[in-house]
Amino acid sequence: MNELIFTLQIVVMSLFLMLAAKHRLLLSALVAVSICLADLMVIKQIPLFSLSSTGSEIYISIAIITLFILQEQKGKKPAVETLLGCLMWYCTLIALSQLHLAYAPSAFDMNSMAYYEIFHNNPQVFTGTLIALPISMLIGMSLFEYLALYFSRWPFWWRLWLSYLPTQLINTALFVFIGLLGLTHVPILNTAVGALLLKMLIFIAFIPAIVLVKKLILPSDLKSPLPS
């Protein structure tokens, strides 16, 4: 059953990616939503393809893939600006969520503990994301820029894969050992290996959508970018 839900997630996220492909603002929104969903879902532990999963691998993967697509379409600077903007928005969400938890709940409130369980671990998860994502993405973007400059005739999905793999290696290692340490009921190394293998599988599943997205990015888009 989990594998079926995973497949449906791939289909849904592929559709959103293709809908957003030609518009910087939509791509930026997809990155921001994906980052937030990843960190809200990361504390849930599920079995998936006999691997230990947190259920958030697909969201962080689509965030990274989308940033590379934005870089291919608009250049490195807009992609970096989008990453920084999304992290700033994420900081705001975390700060306000902690203030919300500080409210004394009503005696009739039946949902207070649900909010607590979701958000009370967020400072640790947030720290992991704030360290792992910028470091891994800036390295990945630099590699993607190099590949685009010297290997522009290679298929787009292949250049994206060569950038995605080291980005995910760095991101997974940093995030799991900083953001999830002590929060999972399985050995942390198992969590890291399971997350990395699933992220590789997710990329393979997204290849058809990536190929279609590349066809949607017309040369005119590169010459006449949308306003920031």
Secondary structure by P-SEA (a helix, b strand, c coil): caaaaaaaaaaaaaaaaaaacccaaaaaaaaaaaaaaaaaaccbbbbccccccccaaaaaaaaaaaaaaaaacccaaaaaaaaaaaaaaaaaaaaaaaaaaacccccccccaaaaaaaccaaaaaaaaaaccaaaaaaaaaaaaaaaaaccccccaaaaaaaaaaaaaaaaaaaaaaccccccccccaaaaaaaaaaaaaaaaaaaaaaaaaaaaaccaaaaaccccc
